[in-house]
């Protein structure tokens, strides 16, 4: 396994290694040719063969020392541009143009003796092949490469053929120099081929992986879509089942309660009809019992009906429903109620609206019925991720608070929402409910 891992790692690094070798080889080849042209020119002049040399050349560099200096600067600039990471499209285009210009200029000042630089920048372009402008650079580089190899430009520009510089050396030296340059070109071409093979291989693998990934994503999206449809169907079924169960529960409770109470009421009234003449006092007592039973029945029915969503919440926006409930209570009881709201109540869920509405409604009822209050302050605000509902009255208060049906019902609603309820009866009565704000 370790050997396979090392082999794969080496394979991944092959394009980088080939590129590094190409850069070093091209840098050495250009500098070698430039220095050879400079030294050869000075050597020929010093040997006294300058006149014969000049007669044989169509043109010659009047200051030979400039050739290696310019070649060194141009090669260094080219290497810097190639090694610079190009992130944006503009940087890629500018870098490609600069590389092409520098490579063509270096080829020109070395009299087209070495044309491997075009392959180097061609290889560099392949790293940015996704940029659309790079294709134009590739075409331009290919055209220049063909022109250099067929010496179309060297003859047209009147440049000195490199063979003129080697003609004053013996056959062995001339063969070594030409062989070294040819070897550099061959190795450069071989490295370019290796680089291209691996680059094309990696791009093919990458494209295939992207294709497989897209197929997997499409399959996953399709499965997610099907799952969402199924979840929606299940949620709808559960909601319908919940409604049916709740209706059945309420129907059972109301049926059982009303059936029991009405049966007792009807039976008792029938008995009273017979007793009202014979035993009026007994009939009166019986009517009191019937009234108590009816009141208890009404209490049981109210307890069942309280689980239903208030009709006003179905017809009006939440804040309007709250205001309507408070104003109706003020009109019917003449109790002064101050209401203020600084929280955002527009995006609450139905369960949150029901809880807040019922808490305020029950708190007002308890303040009037049990606390005998004539002033109630209601506030709703946001505080530390909670919707904070506070209902405070100036009633008689309650030092020993017992959780009756109203307070228990509030706490049950808040428990379902992850909220909390607190009460304080030391000075009047204060109910505080905190409901966590759910992210939409």
Secondary structure, 3 states (H helix, E strand, C coil): CHHHHHHHHHHHHHHHHHHHHHHHHHHHHHHHHHHHHHHHHHHHHHCCCHHHHHHHCCCCCCCCHHHHHHHHHHHHHHHHHHHCCCCCHHHHHHHHHHHHHHHHHHHHHCCCCCCHHHHHHHHHHHHHCCCCHHHHHHHHHHHHHHHHHCCHHHHHCCCCCHHHHHCCCCHHHHHHHHHHHHHHHHHHHHHHHHHHHHHHHHHHHHHHHHHHHHHHHHHHHHHHHHHHHHHHHHHHHHHHHHHHHHHHHHHHHHHHHHHHHHHHHHHHHHHHHHHHHHCHHHHHHHHHHHHHHHHHHHHHHHHHHCCCCCHHHHHCCHHHHHHHHHHHHHHHHCCEEEEEECCCCCCCCHHHHHHHHHHHHHHHHHHHHCCCCCEEEEEEEEECCEEEEEEEECCCCCCCCCCCHHHHHHHHHHHHHCCEEEEECCCCEEEEEEEECCCC
